[in-house]
């Protein structure tokens, strides 16, 4: 199963870690530096099978990014996984309300991340 994935995270280190984990699974991710950049990249690409986003980012945080993605008709059905250091239930509920599909806490297990991507992508 070849997936297209957009990964949005303001940390270069985290983007590199996500990229390595996905490439080892045969997935070539598209990367964005923050929510604002993620929306720009998303507008210029074929809709991905899955989006991964952090919550705490400059310019446009993950909640704003998810909300903006969900407001675009052609992107409403794309699964969005939140990958963040945050674990508070209130934040998880807020993300679900914005339209997130799932939540993974950093640091992440690469095998579990890939498994989660494949699961939500169907």
Backbone torsions as a table, in degrees:
resi	resn	phi	psi	omega
1	UNK	NA	117.3	179.2
2	UNK	-99.5	119.4	-178.1
3	UNK	-107.0	148.2	168.6
4	UNK	-104.7	130.8	-174.1
5	UNK	-131.8	133.1	169.8
6	UNK	-104.2	122.5	178.9
7	UNK	-113.0	124.1	-176.3
8	UNK	-117.3	115.2	179.4
9	UNK	-157.0	136.1	-178.0
10	UNK	-76.9	-14.4	-179.7
11	UNK	-88.9	119.3	177.5
12	UNK	-58.4	-41.5	179.7
13	UNK	-60.0	-44.8	-179.4
14	UNK	-68.0	-40.2	176.5
15	UNK	-60.4	-41.2	178.2
16	UNK	-63.9	-41.9	-179.7
17	UNK	-65.1	-42.5	177.6
18	UNK	-62.8	-46.2	-178.9
19	UNK	-59.1	-47.0	179.6
20	UNK	-61.7	-46.5	-179.2
21	UNK	-60.0	-43.2	-177.6
22	UNK	-73.3	-41.3	179.2
23	UNK	-61.7	-36.2	177.7
24	UNK	-64.3	-23.5	178.3
25	UNK	-95.6	6.9	178.5
26	UNK	82.6	18.7	-179.9
27	UNK	-110.5	126.2	179.2
28	UNK	-99.1	101.1	-175.9
29	UNK	-79.7	155.2	168.4
30	UNK	-100.9	134.6	-173.2
31	UNK	-114.5	146.3	175.7
32	UNK	-137.1	149.5	-171.0
33	UNK	-86.4	-18.8	178.5
34	UNK	-168.1	178.0	-176.3
35	UNK	-61.5	-39.8	178.7
36	UNK	-62.3	-48.1	178.6
37	UNK	-64.5	-37.0	178.3
38	UNK	-59.9	-40.6	177.9
39	UNK	-66.5	-38.7	177.4
40	UNK	-63.7	-46.5	-179.4
41	UNK	-63.7	-43.9	-179.1
42	UNK	-60.7	-37.8	179.9
43	UNK	-65.4	-27.1	-175.9
44	UNK	-98.4	2.2	-176.2
45	UNK	-120.9	161.4	170.0
46	UNK	-63.0	136.7	-177.8
47	UNK	-51.3	129.0	-178.5
48	UNK	-74.3	164.4	176.4
49	UNK	-73.1	-33.6	-178.2
50	UNK	-147.5	148.0	173.2
51	UNK	-117.6	136.7	172.4
52	UNK	-113.3	133.3	177.5
53	UNK	-140.7	145.8	170.8
54	UNK	-80.8	168.3	176.1
55	UNK	-99.5	-51.6	-175.1
56	UNK	-87.0	98.2	-179.8
57	UNK	-141.0	152.4	176.2
58	UNK	-74.9	169.6	177.7
59	UNK	67.7	-62.1	178.1
60	UNK	-144.5	114.7	-177.2
61	UNK	-74.8	176.2	-176.6
62	UNK	-61.7	-37.0	179.0
63	UNK	-63.6	-46.1	178.1
64	UNK	-64.0	-39.1	178.6
65	UNK	-62.9	-49.1	-179.7
66	UNK	-59.6	-45.9	-179.8
67	UNK	-59.3	-44.7	-179.6
68	UNK	-65.3	-39.2	178.0
69	UNK	-63.7	-45.6	-177.4
70	UNK	-66.2	-22.2	178.5
71	UNK	-78.9	-11.2	179.5
72	UNK	-94.3	118.5	-175.8
73	UNK	-50.9	-44.6	-175.2
74	UNK	-72.2	-10.1	-179.0
75	UNK	-113.9	3.0	-175.2
76	UNK	-61.8	-32.4	-175.8
77	UNK	-91.9	-0.6	-178.6
78	UNK	-74.1	126.5	175.7
79	UNK	-64.0	138.3	178.5
80	UNK	-123.2	118.7	175.7
81	UNK	-101.1	129.8	175.2
82	UNK	-88.7	127.7	178.0
83	UNK	-122.2	105.5	-170.1
84	UNK	-150.3	164.6	175.1
85	UNK	-80.7	-14.2	-177.7
86	UNK	-73.8	142.9	178.3
87	UNK	-135.5	6.4	-178.6
88	UNK	-66.2	134.8	179.9
89	UNK	-59.5	-34.1	179.7
90	UNK	-64.5	-37.3	178.3
91	UNK	-71.2	-38.0	176.8
92	UNK	-61.9	-43.0	179.3
93	UNK	-64.2	-40.6	178.7
94	UNK	-63.6	-40.0	178.6
95	UNK	-66.2	-42.7	177.7
96	UNK	-61.6	-41.5	179.4
97	UNK	-63.2	-35.6	178.3
98	UNK	-72.2	-23.4	178.4
99	UNK	125.4	11.6	178.4
100	UNK	-70.4	146.8	-179.8
101	UNK	-90.6	-36.5	-177.0
102	UNK	-156.3	175.7	-172.6
103	UNK	-142.1	126.9	177.1
104	UNK	-127.3	132.0	-178.0
105	UNK	-93.1	134.1	174.4
106	UNK	-78.3	150.5	-5.1
107	UNK	-69.1	148.7	-174.7
108	UNK	-107.1	155.2	173.6
109	UNK	-90.0	118.9	-177.3
110	UNK	-54.1	-39.5	-179.6
111	UNK	-65.3	-41.8	180.0
112	UNK	-69.0	-34.9	177.5
113	UNK	-62.8	-49.3	-179.5
114	UNK	-62.1	-41.4	178.9
115	UNK	-61.1	-43.1	179.3
116	UNK	-64.3	-40.5	177.8
117	UNK	-60.5	-47.7	-179.3
118	UNK	-64.9	-36.4	-179.1
119	UNK	-66.1	-48.0	-177.7
120	UNK	-73.6	-25.2	179.1
121	UNK	-75.4	-16.5	178.5
122	UNK	88.1	NA	NA
